Amino acid sequence: MITRSTGRDALLLWFGSRAGLLVATLLGATLAGYADKWRKWDTTLFITIAEHGYDGEPGQPVDDGLPAFFPGLPLALRLVHLVLPDWTAAGLVVSLVAGAVAMVALARLAEAEGASGWMAVLALLLFPMAVFLAAGYSESLFLAFAIPAWLTARQGRWPAAVLLAAGASCVRITGLFLAVALVVEFAMRREPVRRAGWLVVPVLPLVAYSYYHYGRTGDWLAWKHAQEAGWGRDFAWPWESWATTWGTAMGEGESAVAFRMELAGAVVVVAGLVWLLVLRRWSEAVYTGTQAAALMTSAYYLSIPRSLLLWFPLWVLVARVATRRTWVIVLYALISGPLMLVNVGRFLSGAWAG
């Protein structure tokens, strides 16, 4: 049963954790330069798209990797930029507001599953990669659409569910995996066939985005080819991908540390997927399994640990276990919390953090 305090508890955890990060990361920085500390890695690319479009900054070589980033976050940045001149600060605000929406939805989803809502939120916020929920990345915005979409689907409110899922599809290609999982959920709930037409809606943003780039470049799959051009993410068999990542991880230097994190993330991904399959959570397994398949058949592992932020079914399962055994969430917090803070430091220093 969802209590009246569910949303309040989720917001307290979210804004409390943001305040803690602010205090921890503001040390040694002026207020004027604070936002610049967060302008790292993909944040710069999102800002480039928001400011100049997919052709990039005028006078600079075209970045073939830009189409890999869906337009949802750049559009949100442009909207916030109307009232907040600093682009990086605009990204922080988008993540702050979107994250609040996502945390409330996650808490309500967990309680609908008979688990503690605040434990699900806490587990996500203390995950080592949670820095990306604060930075100007697309994870918070995606979750702000995806989790409410799943919750409304579970409630049988399919028009709202597919519209929210369409919003998620505007933000990340992960929206396509969510759309497929909603089809499975629809079938498992034995919904009337006459309502099946709604399931097309989440795919429409991907079609529109592909058509847009076809008009630009003549390439219907520009977003996919951008992954290959920008990051070398060609298809590879899973064992080949593992071997390539393992070889780099066993080396020395900063890249070795990053790829060790990828290997650890891959182990958690497989364990989480097996957990869902054992519990016969078929629709959630489709959502997470399609992501795992896409990430683990790349030429090498990249952003696998960060992808777990989007696995909201996993955080609900963690909360279900912790609700019955409180020591689980305590132990998790003691281990994962410090790792999260370390990763925040890595991100702000410019190191690859997931």
N, C-alpha and C positions, 0 to 999 in steps of 0.2 A: 504494500500500500504506500502511495506517495504521500509524504507528510508535507505540511505547509512550510516547513523549514528547509526542505530539500534545496530549493533554489538559493535561499539565504546562505546555507552552509557552503554550497559550491562557490558562490561569489566571495564569501569570506576567505576561502582557501585560495581562490584565484587572485584576488587583489592583494591579499596578505603576502602571497608568494611573490607577486610583482613588486611590492614595496620592499621586500627583502632583497630581491635582485637589484633593485634600484640603489639601495644603500650599499650593497656589496660591490657593485660595478661603478658607482660614482666616485669611489675613493681614487684620488689621484687625477681626477678629471674636472675640468670646469664645466659649469652648466652649458656654456655656449658650445663646447666641444664634445659634449656627452653623446649626442646623436651620432656624430662621426665615428665613434668607437664601434657602433653597430653596423656600419656600412661595410660589410664584408661579403665576399663570395657572391652568391646568387642575388643578394640584396641589390648590388650594383646593377645586375642585369635586369631585374624587375624595374628598377628606376629608369634605366635606359629605355625600356619599352614604353613605360608610362610617359616619359618626357618626349621621346622622339618617334615612337612607333617601332615596328619590326625591321625597318631599314637601318635602324641605329642612328647614332649621332652624325649629323651632316659633316662631311669632310673627313670622316673616319672610315676605314675599311668595314665593309658589311660583315657582321658577326653571323656566320651560318648557324650558330647554335641557338639564336634567339627564339625561333619558332618552337623550340622544345618547351617554352614556358607559355602556358595558356593565359588568356587575356583577363581572367577574373580579377587577379590581384592588381595588375597594372591599371585596370579601370577603377578599382577601389582607391588606388593611390591618387589617380587624377581627381577623383571626387573630393578626397580629403585635402588634397593640395589646394583646392579652391579657398580653403580657410586656414591652411597651415603651410606656409611657404617652403619649409625645409622638407625635402623629399624623404630623407631617412626618418625624420620624426613622424612623417605621415605614415610610413610603413609600421613604425612602432605603435601608433595609435590604432591602425587597422587591426593589427594582431591583438592589441589589448582588448578592443571591443569585441572582435570576433571570438577571441578566447573565452571571454565571459559568457557569451551565448553558448559556446561549445561545452563549457564545464557544467552549466545548468542542465543542458540536454543530456550530458553523460550521467549526471547524478540521477536524473529522472529515469533514464533508461535502466540504470543499475537497480534502482528501487522497484521498477516494474518487473525486474527479473528476480526480486526477492533478496537483493543484496544491499549493502550500505552504499548510499550515493556518495557520501563524502570520502569513503575509502577508495572508490573507483577514481574520483578526482585526484586524491592525494597520490595514488599509485602512478597516475599519468604525469602529474606535476613533478614527481621525484625521479622519473625515468632519466637516465643519463643524457638523453638527447633532447630533453625538454627545453633547452636554450632556444631551439628553433620555434617554439611556441611564442617566445617573446620577441625574437628578431623579426625583421621585415620579410619573412618567408611566407609561403602559401599554406603551411600546415594548419594554422589556427583558422584561417578563412575557410579552408576545405572542411574542417571538422564542424564549423558553425553551420554548414549546410548538410553535411553527411549524417551527423548523429541525429538531428531533428528529423531528417528524411527517414532514417531507420525506425525511430520511435513512432512516427506517425503511420508508417507502414504496419508496424506491429499492432497499432490501434485500429487498423483497417481503414484509415483515412488516405486512400490512394491518390486522389487528386493533389492533396497537399504534399504527400510523400514524393511523387514524381516531379513536382515543381521544385521542391527543395533539392532533390537529386540532380535536376538539371542545373541548378546553381552550383552544385559540387562539380559537375562536369565542365563548367566554365572555368574552374580554378585549376584542376589537375586532370591528367589522363586517368588517374585513379577513379574518377567519376564513372568511367566506362566499366570498371570492375564492380563498382557499387550498383550500376544499372543491371548487370548480369545477375548479381546476388538478389536484387529485388525481384527479378523474374522467378528465381528459385523459391523465394519467400512467398510470392504470389501463388505459385503452384502448390506449395506445401500447405498453404492456408485454404486451398480449394476455393478460391474466389471465383465468382461467376465469370464465365468466358467473355461475356459482353463488356466486362471492365478491363480486359487485357490490352485494349488499345492504349490505355494510359501508359503502359510500359515503354512505349516508343519515345516518350517525351524526354527522358534523361539522355538519350542518344543524340537528340537534335543539336545541342551545342557543339558536339564533336563534328557533326556533319557540316554545320555552319562554319566552324573554324577551319576545317579542311578545305571547304569551298573558298574561303577568304584567301588562303595561301595558294590555292590553285590559281586564283585570279592574279596573285602577285608573281608567282614563279612557275606556274604550270605544273606544280607538284601537289597531288592530292594528299600525299603522306609527308608533307614538309616537316611536321612536328616530329615524326619518327626519324626521318633522315637527319634532322638537326641533332638528335641524340648521337647519331653515328658520327656526324661531322664535328660536333663540339667536344664529345667525350669518348669517342671510339667505342661506343656501346653496340657493337655488332653481335649477331647471334652466335652463341657457342653452346656446346653440350654442357650440362651441369657439371660433369666431372672435369671438363676442360676449364670452366670458369673457376671452380674450386682450386684446381692445380695452379692456375695463373696467380690467383689471389694469395694462395699459400706461399708460393715462391717469393713474392714481394714482401709478404708479412714476415718471413724469416730473415729478411735482410736487416739493414741498419738505417737509422735516420728517421726523420719525421714521417716519411711515406710508409715505413714499416709499421709504425705505431697506428697510423690510420687504417691500414689493411688488417691489422690484428683486431681492431674494433669491428671491421667488416665481418671477419670470420666469427667473432663472438656473436654478432648480430644474426648471422646466418643460422647458428646453432639455436638461438632463441626463436627465430622464425619457424624453423622446422619443429621444434618442441611445441610451440603454440599451435601450429597447424595440426599436429598429431592430437593434441589435447582437444581441439574442437571436433576432430573426426571421431575420437573415442566417445565423446559426449553426443555424437550424432547431431551436431549443430550444423546442418548441411548448408544453409544459406550463408552463415557466417564463414564456414570453411571455404565456400566459393569466393567470397569477397577477399579473404586473406590469401587463399591458395593461388588465385590468379595473380595477385601482387607478387607472391613469392616466386611463382614460375617466371614472371617477367624479369625480376631482379636477378634470379639465379641462373638464367640462361644468357646473361650478358657476357661479353668478352672477359670481364672481371667484375668483382663485386664493387658496387658504388652506392652509397646511401641506404644500405640495407638496415643498419640500426635506426636511422632516422625514419624509415618507413613504418616502424613499429608504433610511432606516435599516432598513425592513422588507423591502427588496429583496435578500434573501440570495443569489439567483442572480447578481445583479450583482457582489457582493463575491467570489463564487467565480470569476467570469470575470476580474475584476481580478487575483486571485491567480494564475490560470492564465497570464496575460500576464507578470506580474512574476516568476513562477517561471523563465521562460525568459530574461527581461531584467530583471536585478536593478535596473538604473538606474531602471526605471519606478516601483518602490515608493519608492526614494530621492527621486525628483523629486516624487512624489505627497505624501510626508511633508513635504517642505520647503515645499510650497505649501499643503496642506490643514491641516497641524498648527497653524500660527499662526492660520489662520482659525477653527479649532475653539476655540482659547483666547480669541480675540476674542468669539466667540459665547457662550462661557461667561460672560464678563464682561457681555455684553448681557443674558443671561437673569437673572443675579443682580442686575442693576441695575433689573430690572423692565421692560426693553424687550422688544418682541416679537422672538423669536429663531428663528422658523421654525415 
